[in-house]
């Protein structure tokens, strides 16, 4: 299931979930108005599913799409990048990763 909305801080937040795993992305200002927007990515996986899918692997697969990098533990990971125009593509790749 994909979701989109604006958080309390005014930043755009979108995400996708499949069962007990989820990936969220948020856009926020990068330093100042002239620098544009940056992307933050977060992935979580329920401990019972880390044998099947790992949050760190998800982030390592999708962060390069937004021009960044990231990683973390099997149950929780984060990353980011500078290409906000590719956030939807990254979340689609995450949904594909989770449904594979």
Secondary structure as UniProt FT lines:
FT   STRAND          2..6
FT   TURN            8..9
FT   STRAND          12..18
FT   TURN            19..20
FT   STRAND          21..29
FT   HELIX           33..35
FT   STRAND          37..45
FT   HELIX           47..49
FT   TURN            50..52
FT   HELIX           55..62
FT   HELIX           63..66
FT   STRAND          69..72
FT   STRAND          76..81
FT   HELIX           84..86
FT   HELIX           87..99
//
